Amino acid sequence: MRTSPLRLLQDPTVVVLAAGHGGSDPGAVNLPHKERDQAITITDQTADLLRGQGVEVEIAPHDEDTERSIQWVNRNFSFGDAWVLELHRDSASGLDLDDASRRCGIYYGTSESSKDIGNFVRSSFILNGTHPNSWARPDTASNFGRLGWIRQTRPVAHLLELGFMQGKNDDAHLSWLAKVAATTIMEAFTGRSF
């Protein structure tokens, strides 16, 4: 039974995940590691973990860029049908390894209800082992001034930043990030823990 404590997540019946930087865009790069490839790995593992807990999950096609992913979401879902999340890794310089590896964040939209989701997710991230510097920010605080993923999708949409490319990049760490993402999404979406 779903009993989300968050108003905007009480009606949707499906979680839709999209890996950031689809298509030919590699996203952030750290030596041989590409954000796009890691986002796909994390997205697929997060979906598997959520499905294993009985959550209905759809994945946007990995070969679509952000604009086409938004179009795919809008063709298939309306407001109230789904909670859609785009998953990324972040990029920055000058962070120590622990901070870069475990700091996660969420961008939210302009409404107070979207901000409530952001604050819930930030708290859940930290309770599930992410760095205390994990954050929740309005999409206007992004480097782009606003995020199309949040502004242009019909359903409720958020963007997750899962660690920094300058941190750990091994398979075990990507699996840990997927577990944190899945646990946090499940807590927000269903009101239940893993």
C-alpha positions in Angstrom: 0.0 0.0 0.0 1.3 3.5 -1.0 1.0 6.2 1.7 3.4 8.9 0.5 3.7 11.7 3.0 4.1 14.2 0.1 1.0 15.7 -1.5 2.3 15.7 -5.1 3.2 12.0 -4.8 0.0 10.7 -3.4 -1.8 10.2 -6.8 1.0 9.0 -9.2 1.1 5.2 -9.7 4.5 4.9 -11.5 8.0 6.2 -11.1 9.7 7.1 -14.4 13.5 7.2 -14.5 15.7 8.8 -17.1 19.4 8.6 -17.3 20.9 12.1 -17.7 22.8 12.9 -20.9 21.2 10.5 -23.3 21.9 10.3 -27.0 25.5 11.2 -27.9 26.2 13.6 -25.0 28.7 12.1 -22.6 28.0 14.6 -19.8 30.8 15.1 -17.3 34.0 13.2 -18.0 36.7 12.1 -15.5 39.5 10.3 -17.3 37.9 7.2 -18.9 34.6 7.6 -16.9 31.6 9.2 -18.6 28.6 10.5 -16.7 26.2 9.2 -19.4 27.4 5.6 -19.0 27.3 5.8 -15.2 23.8 7.4 -15.2 22.5 4.5 -17.3 24.1 2.0 -14.9 22.6 3.8 -11.9 19.2 4.2 -13.5 18.9 0.5 -14.5 20.0 -0.7 -11.0 17.7 1.8 -9.3 14.8 0.5 -11.4 15.6 -3.1 -10.6 15.8 -2.4 -6.9 12.4 -0.5 -6.9 10.7 -3.2 -8.9 12.0 -5.7 -6.4 10.0 -3.8 -3.8 6.8 -3.8 -5.8 7.1 -0.2 -7.2 6.0 0.2 -10.8 8.9 1.7 -12.8 9.3 2.8 -16.4 12.6 3.9 -17.9 12.9 6.5 -20.6 14.8 5.3 -23.6 18.6 5.7 -23.0 19.4 6.8 -26.5 17.2 9.9 -26.3 18.7 13.3 -25.4 16.9 15.4 -22.8 14.5 17.1 -25.2 13.4 13.8 -26.7 13.2 12.2 -23.2 10.8 15.0 -22.2 8.8 14.4 -25.3 8.7 10.7 -24.5 7.5 11.4 -21.0 4.8 13.8 -22.1 3.5 11.4 -24.8 3.1 8.6 -22.2 2.2 10.4 -18.9 0.2 13.3 -17.6 0.2 15.3 -14.4 -0.9 13.0 -11.6 0.1 9.8 -13.4 3.8 9.6 -12.6 6.8 11.0 -10.7 9.6 11.5 -13.2 13.2 11.7 -12.2 16.3 12.4 -14.3 19.4 10.8 -12.7 22.9 12.4 -13.1 26.3 12.5 -11.6 27.7 16.0 -10.7 31.0 17.6 -11.6 33.2 20.0 -9.6 36.8 20.4 -8.6 38.5 20.8 -5.3 36.3 18.4 -3.3 37.9 15.7 -1.1 37.2 12.1 -2.1 34.6 11.4 0.5 32.6 14.6 -0.3 32.9 14.0 -4.0 31.8 10.4 -3.7 28.9 10.8 -1.3 27.4 14.3 -1.8 24.1 14.0 -3.5 21.4 16.6 -4.4 18.0 17.2 -5.8 16.7 20.1 -8.0 13.0 20.9 -7.5 10.5 23.1 -9.2 8.9 26.4 -8.2 5.9 25.2 -6.1 6.1 24.7 -2.3 5.0 21.1 -2.8 7.9 20.4 -5.2 10.2 22.0 -2.6 8.7 19.8 0.1 9.7 16.8 -2.0 13.2 18.2 -2.4 13.6 18.7 1.3 12.3 15.2 2.0 14.7 13.7 -0.5 17.7 15.6 0.9 16.9 14.4 4.5 16.4 10.9 3.2 19.7 11.0 1.3 21.6 11.9 4.5 19.8 9.4 6.6 20.8 6.7 4.1 24.5 7.6 4.3 25.2 10.4 1.8 27.5 13.2 2.8 26.1 15.9 5.2 26.7 18.4 2.4 24.0 16.8 0.3 21.5 19.5 -0.8 18.1 20.4 -2.2 17.9 23.4 -4.5 15.4 25.1 -6.8 16.1 24.5 -10.5 16.8 28.2 -10.8 20.0 27.6 -8.8 21.4 25.3 -11.6 24.0 26.5 -14.0 21.3 26.8 -16.7 19.1 29.2 -14.7 16.2 26.6 -14.9 16.0 23.0 -16.0 13.9 21.9 -18.9 13.5 18.5 -17.3 11.6 20.1 -14.4 9.8 22.9 -16.3 8.7 21.1 -19.5 7.5 17.7 -18.3 3.8 17.3 -17.6 4.1 15.0 -14.6 5.8 16.0 -11.3 9.6 16.1 -12.1 12.8 16.3 -10.2 16.5 15.9 -11.0 18.9 13.9 -8.9 22.6 14.5 -8.8 24.3 11.3 -7.4 27.8 12.0 -6.3 30.6 13.7 -8.3 32.5 12.3 -11.2 35.7 13.4 -9.3 34.8 10.9 -6.6 34.7 7.1 -6.7 33.7 5.6 -10.0 34.0 1.8 -9.4 31.0 -0.5 -9.9 30.6 -1.0 -6.2 30.2 2.7 -5.7 27.7 3.1 -8.5 25.7 0.2 -7.0 25.8 2.0 -3.6 24.5 5.2 -5.3 21.7 3.2 -7.0 20.7 1.7 -3.6 20.6 5.2 -2.0 18.5 6.5 -4.9 16.1 3.6 -4.8 15.7 3.7 -1.0 15.1 7.5 -1.1 12.6 7.3 -4.0 10.7 4.5 -2.3 10.5 6.3 1.0 9.2 9.5 -0.7 6.8 7.6 -3.2 5.4 4.9 -0.9 6.1 6.1 2.7 7.8 2.7 3.2 11.4 1.8 3.8 13.4 -0.8 2.0 
